[in-house]
Amino acid sequence: MAIERREQPRRPGDGLIARVGDKLVKVLDMSATGIRLERNFALGDGLMEFTLFRRTGTSLELNKSVKVTGKLARQDQHSVAFSFQNSSYALAKLVVWHASGQLGVAPHMVK
């Protein structure tokens, strides 16, 4: 049995989408410290900037987008993971909203 070394639990990415450059990319999972995306975009060197959107059905909530800078943490042929390099209230709010939805509880910490 593999030992989990992760400090923050990952949550499935359902309900989130990322825009990397001009591509919309599926969020596979997310934690408080990073994100893993479907790999269908070109990787740059160093830090990557992308925008996260909440998704309701097939609609993106454009007014609740969060700009993120991530540092490449790992990659394989199907996915790429980034650690968040910038912390902001907007990013924390998105992480809490997302985790609350996955757990089935109201996000009381943020409005």
N, CA, C and O of each residue as an XYZ file, in Angstrom:
444
protein
N       0.846     -1.177      0.000
C       0.000      0.000      0.000
C       0.893      1.243      0.000
O       1.833      1.342      0.789
N       0.592      2.180     -0.886
C       1.387      3.400     -0.988
C       1.079      4.334      0.177
O      -0.069      4.459      0.602
N       2.109      4.979      0.679
C       1.948      5.938      1.767
C       1.669      7.315      1.153
O       2.385      7.770      0.261
N       0.633      7.954      1.643
C       0.279      9.295      1.164
C       1.181     10.317      1.837
O       1.155     10.466      3.059
N       1.972     11.014      1.047
C       2.888     12.020      1.592
C       2.348     13.435      1.425
O       2.972     14.398      1.872
N       1.228     13.557      0.803
C       0.650     14.862      0.510
C       0.169     15.541      1.793
O      -0.507     14.929      2.620
N       0.528     16.807      1.940
C       0.090     17.565      3.120
C      -1.358     18.021      2.993
O      -2.081     18.087      3.987
N      -1.780     18.334      1.776
C      -3.135     18.814      1.546
C      -3.877     17.803      0.672
O      -3.347     17.390     -0.360
N      -5.084     17.397      1.057
C      -5.822     16.431      0.243
C      -6.242     17.032     -1.091
O      -6.545     18.222     -1.177
N      -6.258     16.206     -2.125
C      -6.720     16.626     -3.443
C      -8.218     16.372     -3.556
O      -8.749     15.418     -2.986
N      -8.873     17.229     -4.291
C     -10.296     17.091     -4.583
C     -10.450     16.995     -6.091
O      -9.733     17.683     -6.818
N     -11.369     16.159     -6.589
C     -11.604     16.087     -8.036
C     -11.931     17.471     -8.593
O     -12.520     18.303     -7.903
N     -11.547     17.706     -9.834
C     -11.694     19.029    -10.440
C     -13.053     19.341    -11.016
O     -13.220     20.365    -11.679
N     -14.043     18.473    -10.776
C     -15.384     18.736    -11.291
C     -15.838     20.115    -10.856
O     -15.733     20.463     -9.679
N     -16.341     20.900    -11.792
C     -16.821     22.231    -11.469
C     -15.799     23.316    -11.711
O     -16.073     24.488    -11.452
N     -14.602     22.947    -12.211
C     -13.571     23.941    -12.511
C     -13.023     23.737    -13.920
O     -12.989     22.617    -14.430
N     -12.605     24.810    -14.526
C     -11.945     24.787    -15.832
C     -10.844     25.831    -15.787
O     -10.975     26.845    -15.102
N      -9.764     25.591    -16.508
C      -8.656     26.552    -16.551
C      -8.478     27.045    -17.984
O      -8.692     26.300    -18.939
N      -8.090     28.293    -18.118
C      -7.707     28.830    -19.422
C      -6.203     29.040    -19.379
O      -5.687     29.840    -18.599
N      -5.515     28.301    -20.237
C      -4.067     28.425    -20.362
C      -3.818     28.962    -21.762
O      -4.070     28.275    -22.752
N      -3.319     30.200    -21.843
C      -3.186     30.836    -23.156
C      -4.562     30.991    -23.768
O      -5.431     31.643    -23.188
N      -4.769     30.398    -24.934
C      -6.074     30.481    -25.593
C      -6.846     29.163    -25.529
O      -7.829     28.987    -26.249
N      -6.407     28.236    -24.672
C      -7.070     26.931    -24.562
C      -7.803     26.794    -23.238
O      -7.324     27.240    -22.194
N      -8.975     26.169    -23.300
C      -9.693     25.787    -22.092
C      -9.264     24.368    -21.747
O      -9.283     23.477    -22.596
N      -8.878     24.171    -20.495
C      -8.271     22.921    -20.056
C      -9.052     22.366    -18.868
O      -9.430     23.109    -17.963
N      -9.288     21.069    -18.878
C     -10.010     20.409    -17.794
C      -9.127     20.348    -16.547
O      -7.958     19.970    -16.620
N      -9.697     20.723    -15.410
C      -9.018     20.589    -14.122
C      -9.287     19.169    -13.629
O     -10.439     18.785    -13.427
N      -8.223     18.394    -13.437
C      -8.373     17.010    -12.991
C      -8.550     16.927    -11.485
O      -9.409     16.193    -10.995
N      -7.736     17.682    -10.746
C      -7.914     17.770     -9.303
C      -7.186     18.993     -8.773
O      -6.377     19.614     -9.463
N      -7.504     19.321     -7.511
C      -6.974     20.542     -6.918
C      -6.834     20.342     -5.419
O      -7.612     19.617     -4.800
N      -5.829     20.996     -4.844
C      -5.666     21.026     -3.395
C      -5.470     22.484     -2.993
O      -5.544     23.379     -3.835
N      -5.226     22.718     -1.729
C      -5.001     24.086     -1.259
C      -3.692     24.661     -1.787
O      -3.512     25.879     -1.801
N      -2.775     23.793     -2.221
C      -1.447     24.271     -2.634
C      -1.134     24.077     -4.105
O      -0.083     24.516     -4.572
N      -2.031     23.425     -4.850
C      -1.725     23.206     -6.254
C      -2.879     22.634     -7.041
O      -3.979     22.429     -6.527
N      -2.590     22.381     -8.322
C      -3.629     21.950     -9.251
C      -3.022     21.012    -10.280
O      -1.845     21.126    -10.623
N      -3.837     20.078    -10.771
C      -3.407     19.186    -11.843
C      -4.376     19.350    -12.998
O      -5.591     19.248    -12.827
N      -3.823     19.605    -14.180
C      -4.610     19.880    -15.377
C      -4.401     18.792    -16.413
O      -3.364     18.129    -16.456
N      -5.434     18.627    -17.258
C      -5.296     17.757    -18.417
C      -4.232     18.369    -19.326
O      -4.215     19.583    -19.527
N      -3.367     17.561    -19.864
C      -2.263     18.100    -20.660
C      -2.660     18.154    -22.124
O      -2.568     17.161    -22.845
N      -3.101     19.326    -22.551
C      -3.389     19.548    -23.970
C      -2.958     20.954    -24.375
O      -3.603     21.607    -25.196
N      -1.853     21.404    -23.781
C      -1.314     22.720    -24.092
C       0.204     22.649    -23.994
O       0.765     21.748    -23.370
N       0.852     23.621    -24.626
C       2.314     23.665    -24.608
C       2.802     24.220    -23.282
O       2.271     25.208    -22.775
N       3.814     23.577    -22.726
C       4.404     24.048    -21.479
C       5.500     25.056    -21.782
O       6.306     24.861    -22.691
N       5.520     26.121    -21.020
C       6.597     27.091    -21.126
C       7.673     26.779    -20.097
O       7.551     25.824    -19.329
N       8.696     27.566    -20.084
C       9.750     27.414    -19.079
C       9.392     28.213    -17.843
O       8.776     29.274    -17.943
N       9.766     27.721    -16.695
C       9.559     28.462    -15.453
C       8.114     28.474    -15.014
O       7.471     27.427    -14.943
N       7.605     29.644    -14.723
C       6.258     29.799    -14.196
C       5.239     29.902    -15.318
O       5.532     30.431    -16.390
N       4.039     29.393    -15.065
C       2.931     29.488    -16.022
C       1.824     30.310    -15.387
O       1.559     30.202    -14.190
N       1.189     31.123    -16.195
C       0.022     31.871    -15.733
C      -1.215     31.279    -16.376
O      -1.215     30.948    -17.562
N      -2.263     31.148    -15.589
C      -3.526     30.653    -16.111
C      -4.654     31.240    -15.292
O      -4.432     31.819    -14.228
N      -5.861     31.087    -15.791
C      -7.046     31.614    -15.125
C      -7.973     30.455    -14.805
O      -8.227     29.606    -15.659
N      -8.474     30.415    -13.589
C      -9.417     29.384    -13.161
C     -10.830     29.949    -13.161
O     -11.060     31.087    -12.750
N     -11.766     29.140    -13.627
C     -13.168     29.519    -13.678
C     -13.998     28.460    -12.985
O     -13.730     27.264    -13.097
N     -15.006     28.915    -12.271
C     -16.022     28.003    -11.760
C     -16.928     27.668    -12.932
O     -17.145     28.492    -13.820
N     -17.451     26.455    -12.926
C     -18.325     26.008    -14.007
C     -19.625     25.504    -13.415
O     -19.628     24.720    -12.466
N     -20.726     25.959    -13.983
C     -22.046     25.474    -13.598
C     -22.672     24.873    -14.844
O     -23.049     25.597    -15.766
N     -22.784     23.555    -14.874
C     -23.249     22.882    -16.092
C     -22.239     23.117    -17.203
O     -21.071     22.748    -17.084
N     -22.696     23.729    -18.276
C     -21.780     24.036    -19.384
C     -21.377     25.506    -19.401
O     -20.658     25.937    -20.303
N     -21.828     26.278    -18.420
C     -21.529     27.712    -18.370
C     -20.367     28.005    -17.437
O     -20.263     27.432    -16.353
N     -19.493     28.907    -17.874
C     -18.401     29.378    -17.026
C     -18.844     30.639    -16.306
O     -19.487     31.504    -16.902
N     -18.506     30.749    -15.033
C     -18.823     31.955    -14.269
C     -17.671     32.935    -14.460
O     -16.738     32.979    -13.658
N     -17.749     33.712    -15.523
C     -16.652     34.591    -15.908
C     -16.349     35.665    -14.877
O     -15.204     36.100    -14.755
N     -17.361     36.097    -14.132
C     -17.144     37.139    -13.130
C     -16.501     36.602    -11.848
O     -16.207     37.381    -10.941
N     -16.279     35.298    -11.756
C     -15.650     34.709    -10.574
C     -14.335     34.022    -10.944
O     -13.936     33.043    -10.313
N     -13.668     34.546    -11.971
C     -12.399     33.955    -12.397
C     -11.273     34.375    -11.455
O     -11.342     35.413    -10.797
N     -10.231     33.538    -11.408
C      -9.076     33.811    -10.557
C      -7.815     33.600    -11.382
O      -7.606     32.528    -11.948
N      -6.976     34.632    -11.445
C      -5.693     34.517    -12.142
C      -4.684     33.883    -11.197
O      -4.562     34.274    -10.037
N      -3.958     32.888    -11.723
C      -3.045     32.099    -10.901
C      -1.695     31.990    -11.601
O      -1.622     31.902    -12.827
N      -0.642     31.996    -10.813
C       0.687     31.672    -11.310
C       1.083     30.355    -10.673
O       0.993     30.189     -9.457
N       1.525     29.417    -11.506
C       1.905     28.110    -11.004
C       3.299     27.724    -11.446
O       3.758     28.110    -12.521
N       3.962     26.959    -10.606
C       5.291     26.430    -10.925
C       5.124     24.944    -11.231
O       4.479     24.222    -10.471
N       5.698     24.490    -12.336
C       5.590     23.101    -12.732
C       6.102     22.193    -11.612
O       7.240     22.331    -11.163
N       5.257     21.271    -11.167
C       5.630     20.342    -10.101
C       5.933     18.962    -10.663
O       6.881     18.308    -10.227
N       5.134     18.512    -11.629
C       5.374     17.225    -12.277
C       4.491     17.135    -13.516
O       3.528     17.883    -13.678
N       4.852     16.197    -14.379
C       4.075     15.993    -15.593
C       4.200     14.550    -16.049
O       5.183     13.869    -15.758
N       3.189     14.102    -16.767
C       3.246     12.824    -17.452
C       2.574     13.036    -18.803
O       2.296     14.177    -19.173
N       2.310     11.980    -19.537
C       1.779     12.180    -20.877
C       0.333     12.642    -20.881
O      -0.144     13.120    -21.911
N      -0.394     12.517    -19.753
C      -1.803     12.883    -19.700
C      -2.112     14.111    -18.850
O      -3.160     14.735    -19.019
N      -1.212     14.457    -17.942
C      -1.522     15.560    -17.033
C      -0.269     16.346    -16.673
O       0.860     15.892    -16.861
N      -0.513     17.538    -16.149
C       0.566     18.400    -15.677
C       0.109     19.043    -14.370
O      -1.019     19.527    -14.271
N       0.983     19.047    -13.376
C       0.631     19.583    -12.057
C       1.471     20.818    -11.763
O       2.656     20.877    -12.089
N       0.838     21.792    -11.146
C       1.494     23.040    -10.771
C       1.289     23.296     -9.287
O       0.235     22.976     -8.738
N       2.284     23.865     -8.645
C       2.100     24.364     -7.281
C       1.796     25.855     -7.401
O       2.421     26.565     -8.189
N       0.831     26.321     -6.611
C       0.453     27.731     -6.647
C       1.611     28.582     -6.137
O       2.214     28.270     -5.110
N       1.916     29.653     -6.856
C       2.994     30.554     -6.470
C       2.487     31.859     -5.895
O       3.248     32.600     -5.273
N       1.230     32.147     -6.091
C       0.656     33.372     -5.537
C      -0.556     33.026     -4.692
O      -1.406     32.233     -5.097
N      -0.623     33.606     -3.562
C      -1.782     33.421     -2.699
C      -2.601     34.695     -2.751
O      -2.061     35.801     -2.765
N      -3.884     34.526     -2.780
C      -4.771     35.678     -2.770
C      -6.075     35.260     -2.112
O      -6.379     34.072     -2.001
N      -6.822     36.229     -1.688
C      -8.127     35.949     -1.110
C      -9.010     35.269     -2.153
O      -9.751     34.342     -1.826
N      -8.936     35.723     -3.405
C      -9.760     35.143     -4.472
C      -9.429     33.663     -4.676
O     -10.333     32.849     -4.862
N      -8.144     33.311     -4.642
C      -7.754     31.911     -4.801
C      -8.212     31.088     -3.599
O      -8.734     29.988     -3.774
N      -8.027     31.598     -2.392
C      -8.481     30.886     -1.187
C      -9.993     30.673     -1.232
O     -10.489     29.604     -0.875
N     -10.706     31.683     -1.667
C     -12.156     31.595     -1.770
C     -12.563     30.507     -2.770
O     -13.494     29.743     -2.516
N     -11.864     30.441     -3.903
C     -12.155     29.419     -4.901
C     -11.860     28.021     -4.359
O     -12.650     27.100     -4.569
N     -10.737     27.852     -3.668
C     -10.373     26.553     -3.088
C     -11.426     26.129     -2.064
O     -11.856     24.976     -2.066
N     -11.842     27.038     -1.198
C     -12.863     26.725     -0.182
C     -14.186     26.392     -0.855
O     -14.832     25.412     -0.485
N     -14.604     27.192     -1.841
C     -15.856     26.926     -2.559
C     -15.811     25.539     -3.185
O     -16.769     24.773     -3.083
N     -14.689     25.219     -3.837
C     -14.567     23.945     -4.535
C     -14.579     22.767     -3.550
O     -15.324     21.808     -3.747
N     -13.775     22.833     -2.511
C     -13.723     21.747     -1.527
C     -15.078     21.579     -0.841
O     -15.508     20.452     -0.598
N     -15.747     22.670     -0.529
C     -17.066     22.598      0.110
C     -18.065     21.878     -0.792
O     -18.854     21.053     -0.330
N     -18.021     22.200     -2.078
C     -18.906     21.527     -3.028
C     -18.620     20.042     -3.123
O     -19.545     19.236     -3.219
N     -17.353     19.674     -3.097
C     -16.978     18.262     -3.161
C     -17.409     17.516     -1.892
O     -17.775     16.342     -1.949
N     -17.361     18.204     -0.755
C     -17.723     17.579      0.520
C     -19.217     17.657      0.818
O     -19.707     16.988      1.728
N     -19.941     18.474      0.051
C     -21.372     18.604      0.258
C     -21.760     19.471      1.431
O     -22.811     19.269      2.039
N     -20.906     20.452      1.760
C     -21.213     21.380      2.854
C     -21.185     22.810      2.320
O     -20.570     23.078      1.288
N     -21.838     23.708      3.010
C     -21.839     25.113      2.595
C     -20.477     25.753      2.920
O     -19.897     25.470      3.968
N     -19.972     26.608      2.029
C     -18.691     27.274      2.276
C     -18.841     28.444      3.234
O     -18.820     29.597      2.803
N     -18.994     28.170      4.526
C     -19.251     29.211      5.518
C     -18.080     30.157      5.728
O     -18.269     31.279      6.196
N     -16.862     29.715      5.385
C     -15.682     30.541      5.628
C     -15.660     31.796      4.761
O     -15.149     32.835      5.181
N     -16.205     31.704      3.568
C     -16.163     32.827      2.647
C     -17.545     33.051      2.049
O     -18.356     32.129      1.962
N     -17.794     34.259      1.648
C     -19.065     34.596      0.986
C     -18.803     35.006     -0.429
O     -19.739     35.330     -1.161
